Amino acid sequence: MLGGTEFVGRAVVEAALRRGWEVTVFHRGRHQPPAGVRSLHGDRAAPHGLAALAADDGGGWDAVVDTWSAAPRAVHEAARLLRGRAGRYAYVSSRSVYAWPWPRGGAEDAPLVGGAAADAGTTDYARDKRGGELAAVEAFGAADSLLVRAGLILGPYENVGRLPWWLTRIARGGPVLAPGPRDLPVSYVDVRDLAEWLLGALEHGLSGPYDLVSPPGHTTMGELLQACLRVTGADAELRWTDPEAILEAGIEPWTELPVWVPPGGETHDAVHGADVSRAVAAGLVCRPVGETVADTWRWLTEIGGSAPQRPDRTRTGVDPEVEAELPARTGGVPGTTPQEGPSDD
């Protein structure tokens, strides 16, 4: 496992250990990996950062899992080093590799972003992830490389600030700006479901790209926030507010109101409307949203209530003063959707 101490990597390591696999974790040493692994230290972004991996005489590995999301050359160098020492290479990529706008119901055959290269430095997230894919395939070949194009990922260990933000905001209590409509479809993949699917795919010798996110309509914005309200036990009121009023107030979907994007546009269709039939046919099972929310809240409380935050990701959450003003201005009320506007449907 290249990484393996945070979020997706940690979930993969824990899932592998539960299966009884022997796991080597190559990481920078900034965070403690799960107990029971063999650790190698190195910084892939530094000169000679793979020295410990190159010098290791452990006899090789059946598979490598890589979650890198910066300069593709780090994947390129690691994959070339491990070629011949590992059987398969699984790269956790992103659905961001598709050319925008993503088609509604798009699948793995949708057009990809251009301008990516396997040995490139850092450019932007989409081209970096696509470059990582190219690096994995270049080193291991199409038959021995697995490209996991994840959508929105939630669950314990999250260090991006989406579900933890909603949980901590609702736990604080009081009126909560809830972006409507309540029945707005939401797709995501629990990090543990991603990990289990990935390891099963390696066991069965799957290769090529797979979009990994729940089928459209797996849950709704209302179910997600009600689950947050339920598990926190908070004295909070969800003030369901019309999408148009939110946008008119200058509040950014996805970042200031994590997970949410307004209905009816190409962004919602792209993020929450993917065709994931290929992954489902290959064994993807998505647990109920209530379980994802409850387990994330349990983890969050165990670490003191403050989630880790990746420094290379935009901080999420709406300004409290803006949030306090908007429901009063729009007439959002607890448990209802505003009675005007296109989001009533």
QUIQUIMO-V685865 format. One record per residue. SS is DSSP state (~ for helix, > for strand, _ for the rest). PSI is psi as a letter, one per 30 degrees, with the letter a starting at -180 (* if undefined). OMEGA is omega in degrees with one decimal (* if undefined). Layout:
BEGIN
ss=SS psi=PSI omega=OMEGA
ss=SS psi=PSI omega=OMEGA
END
This chain:
BEGIN
ss=_ psi=k omega=175.9
ss=> psi=j omega=-168.0
ss=_ psi=b omega=171.0
ss=_ psi=g omega=-179.3
ss=_ psi=f omega=-178.5
ss=_ psi=l omega=173.2
ss=~ psi=c omega=-172.9
ss=~ psi=e omega=-179.0
ss=~ psi=e omega=-180.0
ss=~ psi=e omega=178.8
ss=~ psi=e omega=177.7
ss=~ psi=e omega=179.7
ss=~ psi=e omega=-178.9
ss=~ psi=e omega=178.0
ss=~ psi=e omega=178.7
ss=~ psi=e omega=178.6
ss=~ psi=e omega=177.8
ss=~ psi=f omega=177.8
ss=_ psi=f omega=-178.6
ss=_ psi=g omega=179.7
ss=_ psi=l omega=171.0
ss=_ psi=k omega=-171.5
ss=_ psi=k omega=169.4
ss=> psi=k omega=-179.6
ss=> psi=k omega=175.6
ss=> psi=j omega=-174.6
ss=> psi=l omega=-175.0
ss=_ psi=f omega=179.9
ss=_ psi=g omega=-179.9
ss=_ psi=f omega=179.9
ss=_ psi=k omega=-178.9
ss=_ psi=k omega=177.0
ss=_ psi=l omega=176.0
ss=_ psi=k omega=178.0
ss=_ psi=k omega=175.8
ss=_ psi=g omega=179.3
ss=_ psi=l omega=171.6
ss=> psi=k omega=-173.8
ss=> psi=k omega=167.6
ss=> psi=k omega=-176.3
ss=> psi=k omega=175.8
ss=_ psi=l omega=179.5
ss=_ psi=j omega=-174.7
ss=_ psi=f omega=-178.4
ss=_ psi=f omega=-177.2
ss=_ psi=l omega=174.7
ss=_ psi=k omega=-179.2
ss=_ psi=g omega=-176.4
ss=_ psi=f omega=-179.6
ss=_ psi=g omega=-174.1
ss=~ psi=e omega=-178.6
ss=~ psi=e omega=178.3
ss=~ psi=e omega=180.0
ss=~ psi=e omega=-176.2
ss=~ psi=f omega=-175.1
ss=_ psi=k omega=-179.6
ss=_ psi=h omega=-176.9
ss=_ psi=f omega=175.5
ss=_ psi=g omega=176.4
ss=_ psi=l omega=-174.6
ss=> psi=l omega=174.8
ss=> psi=e omega=-177.0
ss=> psi=l omega=174.4
ss=> psi=k omega=172.1
ss=> psi=k omega=-174.4
ss=> psi=k omega=-179.3
ss=_ psi=g omega=-173.1
ss=_ psi=k omega=-178.1
ss=_ psi=g omega=175.5
ss=_ psi=b omega=-174.7
ss=_ psi=k omega=-179.6
ss=~ psi=f omega=-177.2
ss=~ psi=f omega=177.2
ss=~ psi=e omega=174.9
ss=~ psi=e omega=-179.8
ss=~ psi=e omega=-177.3
ss=~ psi=e omega=-179.8
ss=~ psi=e omega=-178.4
ss=~ psi=e omega=177.9
ss=~ psi=e omega=178.8
ss=~ psi=e omega=-174.3
ss=~ psi=f omega=177.2
ss=> psi=k omega=-177.7
ss=_ psi=f omega=178.5
ss=_ psi=f omega=179.0
ss=> psi=k omega=-176.3
ss=> psi=e omega=-175.5
ss=> psi=l omega=-178.4
ss=> psi=j omega=176.9
ss=> psi=k omega=-180.0
ss=> psi=k omega=177.9
ss=> psi=j omega=-177.1
ss=> psi=b omega=-175.6
ss=> psi=l omega=172.8
ss=~ psi=f omega=175.8
ss=~ psi=f omega=-179.3
ss=~ psi=f omega=179.4
ss=> psi=k omega=179.1
ss=_ psi=k omega=179.9
ss=_ psi=k omega=1.0
ss=_ psi=k omega=176.6
ss=_ psi=k omega=179.3
ss=_ psi=k omega=175.5
ss=_ psi=k omega=-177.6
ss=_ psi=g omega=-178.1
ss=_ psi=k omega=179.5
ss=_ psi=a omega=-172.4
ss=_ psi=f omega=-179.9
ss=_ psi=g omega=178.0
ss=_ psi=l omega=179.5
ss=_ psi=k omega=-177.2
ss=> psi=l omega=177.9
ss=_ psi=k omega=176.6
ss=_ psi=l omega=174.3
ss=_ psi=g omega=179.5
ss=_ psi=l omega=178.7
ss=_ psi=k omega=-175.7
ss=_ psi=e omega=-175.7
ss=_ psi=g omega=-175.9
ss=_ psi=l omega=168.7
ss=_ psi=a omega=-178.5
ss=_ psi=k omega=175.7
ss=_ psi=d omega=172.4
ss=_ psi=l omega=-170.9
ss=~ psi=e omega=-176.2
ss=~ psi=e omega=-178.9
ss=~ psi=e omega=175.7
ss=~ psi=e omega=179.7
ss=~ psi=e omega=177.3
ss=~ psi=e omega=176.4
ss=~ psi=e omega=176.0
ss=~ psi=e omega=176.0
ss=~ psi=e omega=-179.1
ss=~ psi=e omega=179.9
ss=~ psi=e omega=180.0
ss=~ psi=e omega=-178.2
ss=~ psi=e omega=179.4
ss=~ psi=e omega=-176.3
ss=~ psi=e omega=-171.5
ss=~ psi=f omega=-177.8
ss=_ psi=l omega=-176.6
ss=~ psi=e omega=-175.4
ss=~ psi=f omega=-175.1
ss=~ psi=g omega=176.7
ss=> psi=k omega=179.9
ss=> psi=k omega=-177.5
ss=> psi=j omega=-176.3
ss=> psi=j omega=-177.3
ss=> psi=i omega=-175.0
ss=> psi=k omega=169.1
ss=_ psi=b omega=177.3
ss=_ psi=k omega=-178.9
ss=> psi=k omega=177.6
ss=> psi=l omega=175.4
ss=_ psi=a omega=179.0
ss=_ psi=k omega=179.7
ss=_ psi=g omega=-176.7
ss=_ psi=k omega=-179.7
ss=_ psi=g omega=178.7
ss=_ psi=f omega=173.3
ss=_ psi=g omega=-179.4
ss=_ psi=d omega=179.0
ss=~ psi=e omega=175.7
ss=~ psi=e omega=179.3
ss=~ psi=e omega=179.6
ss=~ psi=e omega=-179.3
ss=~ psi=e omega=-179.0
ss=~ psi=e omega=177.6
ss=~ psi=e omega=179.9
ss=~ psi=e omega=177.7
ss=~ psi=f omega=179.3
ss=~ psi=f omega=174.7
ss=_ psi=a omega=-179.6
ss=> psi=a omega=178.1
ss=> psi=k omega=-178.5
ss=> psi=k omega=175.5
ss=> psi=j omega=-179.4
ss=> psi=j omega=-176.0
ss=> psi=k omega=-176.4
ss=_ psi=l omega=-3.1
ss=_ psi=l omega=-177.1
ss=_ psi=e omega=-177.2
ss=_ psi=g omega=179.1
ss=_ psi=k omega=-178.7
ss=> psi=k omega=179.2
ss=> psi=k omega=174.9
ss=_ psi=k omega=175.8
ss=_ psi=l omega=171.9
ss=> psi=k omega=173.4
ss=> psi=k omega=-175.4
ss=~ psi=e omega=180.0
ss=~ psi=e omega=175.2
ss=~ psi=e omega=174.9
ss=~ psi=e omega=-177.4
ss=~ psi=e omega=-178.9
ss=~ psi=e omega=179.0
ss=~ psi=e omega=-177.9
ss=~ psi=e omega=-178.3
ss=~ psi=e omega=175.9
ss=~ psi=e omega=178.3
ss=~ psi=e omega=177.0
ss=~ psi=e omega=179.0
ss=~ psi=e omega=-176.2
ss=_ psi=g omega=174.9
ss=_ psi=g omega=179.4
ss=_ psi=l omega=179.3
ss=_ psi=l omega=179.4
ss=> psi=a omega=-174.8
ss=> psi=k omega=173.9
ss=> psi=k omega=171.5
ss=> psi=k omega=-175.6
ss=> psi=j omega=174.7
ss=_ psi=l omega=-178.1
ss=_ psi=l omega=175.4
ss=_ psi=l omega=178.4
ss=_ psi=k omega=178.9
ss=_ psi=g omega=178.5
ss=_ psi=e omega=174.1
ss=> psi=a omega=178.0
ss=> psi=l omega=177.3
ss=~ psi=e omega=178.9
ss=~ psi=e omega=179.2
ss=~ psi=e omega=-179.8
ss=~ psi=e omega=-177.0
ss=~ psi=e omega=174.8
ss=~ psi=e omega=176.6
ss=~ psi=e omega=176.5
ss=~ psi=e omega=179.0
ss=~ psi=e omega=-177.0
ss=~ psi=e omega=-174.1
ss=~ psi=f omega=179.4
ss=~ psi=f omega=-176.6
ss=_ psi=g omega=-172.2
ss=_ psi=l omega=172.8
ss=_ psi=i omega=-176.1
ss=> psi=l omega=177.5
ss=> psi=k omega=176.2
ss=> psi=j omega=-178.8
ss=> psi=j omega=-175.6
ss=> psi=k omega=-169.8
ss=> psi=k omega=-177.6
ss=_ psi=k omega=-180.0
ss=~ psi=e omega=-177.8
ss=~ psi=e omega=178.8
ss=~ psi=e omega=178.3
ss=~ psi=e omega=-179.2
ss=~ psi=e omega=178.6
ss=~ psi=f omega=178.1
ss=_ psi=f omega=178.6
ss=_ psi=g omega=179.3
ss=_ psi=k omega=-175.6
ss=_ psi=k omega=171.5
ss=> psi=l omega=173.0
ss=> psi=e omega=-178.7
ss=_ psi=e omega=-179.9
ss=_ psi=f omega=171.3
ss=> psi=i omega=-172.3
ss=> psi=k omega=178.4
ss=_ psi=e omega=-171.8
ss=_ psi=k omega=164.2
ss=_ psi=k omega=-173.5
ss=_ psi=l omega=-179.1
ss=_ psi=l omega=170.5
ss=_ psi=f omega=-178.5
ss=_ psi=l omega=-176.9
ss=~ psi=f omega=-179.8
ss=~ psi=e omega=178.7
ss=~ psi=e omega=178.6
ss=~ psi=e omega=-177.2
ss=~ psi=e omega=-173.0
ss=~ psi=e omega=-172.2
ss=~ psi=g omega=-178.0
ss=_ psi=g omega=-176.5
ss=_ psi=l omega=171.6
ss=_ psi=j omega=-177.5
ss=_ psi=g omega=-176.5
ss=~ psi=f omega=-179.2
ss=~ psi=e omega=178.9
ss=~ psi=e omega=178.6
ss=~ psi=e omega=177.7
ss=~ psi=f omega=179.8
ss=_ psi=g omega=170.1
ss=_ psi=g omega=179.9
ss=_ psi=k omega=175.1
ss=_ psi=k omega=-176.7
ss=_ psi=k omega=-178.4
ss=_ psi=l omega=-179.7
ss=_ psi=l omega=-178.2
ss=~ psi=e omega=180.0
ss=~ psi=e omega=178.7
ss=~ psi=e omega=177.4
ss=~ psi=e omega=-177.8
ss=~ psi=e omega=-177.4
ss=~ psi=e omega=-178.2
ss=~ psi=e omega=176.5
ss=~ psi=e omega=177.5
ss=~ psi=e omega=178.2
ss=~ psi=e omega=177.8
ss=~ psi=e omega=-177.0
ss=~ psi=e omega=179.2
ss=~ psi=e omega=178.8
ss=~ psi=e omega=-179.6
ss=_ psi=g omega=174.0
ss=_ psi=g omega=173.9
ss=_ psi=f omega=-179.0
ss=_ psi=j omega=-176.5
ss=_ psi=k omega=173.1
ss=_ psi=l omega=-178.2
ss=_ psi=k omega=175.7
ss=_ psi=k omega=-179.1
ss=_ psi=f omega=-178.2
ss=_ psi=g omega=177.4
ss=_ psi=k omega=179.2
ss=_ psi=k omega=176.7
ss=_ psi=k omega=-176.2
ss=_ psi=l omega=172.4
ss=_ psi=k omega=-179.3
ss=_ psi=k omega=177.6
ss=_ psi=k omega=-177.6
ss=~ psi=e omega=-179.7
ss=~ psi=e omega=177.2
ss=~ psi=e omega=179.4
ss=~ psi=e omega=-178.2
ss=~ psi=e omega=-176.9
ss=~ psi=e omega=-169.8
ss=~ psi=e omega=179.9
ss=~ psi=e omega=179.8
ss=~ psi=e omega=-177.9
ss=~ psi=e omega=-173.6
ss=~ psi=f omega=-179.6
ss=_ psi=g omega=175.6
ss=_ psi=k omega=-177.8
ss=> psi=l omega=-176.4
ss=> psi=k omega=171.1
ss=_ psi=g omega=-179.4
ss=_ psi=l omega=171.3
ss=_ psi=k omega=179.4
ss=_ psi=k omega=-173.0
ss=_ psi=g omega=172.4
ss=_ psi=l omega=176.3
ss=_ psi=l omega=-173.9
ss=~ psi=f omega=-177.0
ss=~ psi=g omega=178.1
ss=~ psi=f omega=-172.8
ss=_ psi=* omega=*
END
